[in-house]
Amino acid sequence: MRETACHIPDAGDLLDWYDRHARDLPWRVGPAARARGVAPDPYRVWLSEIMLQQTTVAAVRDYFHAFTTRWPTVEALAAAEDGDVMAAWAGLGYYARARNLLKCARVVSEDHGGRFPRDHATLLRLPGIGPYTAAAIAAIAFDDPQTVVDGNVERVMARVFDEHTPLPAAKPILTEHAARLTPEARPGDYAQAVMDLGATICTPRRPACGLCPWRTACAAWAAGTMAELPKKAPKARKPVRLGIAYLARRVDGAWLLERRPDKGLLGGMLGWPGSDWGAAPEEAPPIRAEWKTLSEEARHTFTHFHLRLTVKTALVPMDRQPGRGEFIEPPDFRPADLPTVMRKAFDLAQGG
């Protein structure tokens, strides 16, 4: 027979669990080090939180190491060339984050003397920092008892309180629940503890309830509803957009690329010249050439739509000038600097 949920979860129980089981993450000051007085670096906290938005820890580790090795401080990042940062970000997706990363670094460097502000309200005024990120920086970097709610925390709260309102409508309800539990003591460790609980124990499928420090206080565990929470509203079907990508290579091996406009998808990134993306894209070759259409499309899924790119390739002579873009010499061309969808088109061209 199940025990029944008999009290509000105790932050102390979760912190005790975190002290023993905290994940070892490259941007984190662990609980033992924090207890010794080691303070988190707000720059590393901020950078990790921006990188982790809609991305997994596994995907972010190498990027975080590369960024902090190349730009170890916010001032160093602020002084970086835009193109270098966008290239280093390639593959992480959601490229508006990279543009805002630079904007924020420059504001912190120029307007705040290279120090991230400690208070939540000022953090919210920085480029690219929304309510979640501001709360996470304030709590983790400065031990300000802010309520930090990401997807992991939403799942934990939905189960602990047996909340059946579907997401996203449940977000304010779950945030209110989370606020009730946020302690004044060790709020930075607590914020990371709840996220760790969701990532390692209270997982989307097959939660390990037997190992959970909050099991006896969990209303969903008492009711046997853990597996069905959090509820989610049905997702709308994503539309499909079509486009054309033109991959022109000069006889000396240089590739024709163009930088996309700062605003919009893949803003500021280098990519292949192409058509608009829509229902019926019109031909828009960037240079006069005999274009060969590959039999396979480059397919990629963005947040709101699926993209199918027809890939066209051509070999052009040295004296042929493009109407759009510029040729990148072989030593300067790095496919890894391209956004994922552009790399997919390049891979097809290499095979075709």
Secondary structure, 3 states (H helix, E strand, C coil): CCCCCCCCCCHHHHHHHHHHHCCCCCCCCCHHHHHCCCCCCHHHHHHHHHHHCCCCHHHHHHHHHHHHHHCCCHHHHHCCCHHHHHHHHCCCCCCHHHHHHHHHHHHHHHHCCCCCCCCHHHHHCCCCCCHHHHHHHHHHHHCCCCCCCCHHHHHHHHHHCCCCCCECCCHHHHHHHHHHHCCCCCHHHHHHHHHHHHHHCCCCCCCCHHHCCCHHHCHHHHHCCHHHCCCECCCCCCCEEEEEEEEEEECCCCEEEEECCCCCCCCCCEECCECCCECCCCCCCCCCCCCEECCCCEEEECCCCEEEEEEEEEEECCCCCCCCCEEECHHHCCHHHCCHHHHHHHHHHHHC
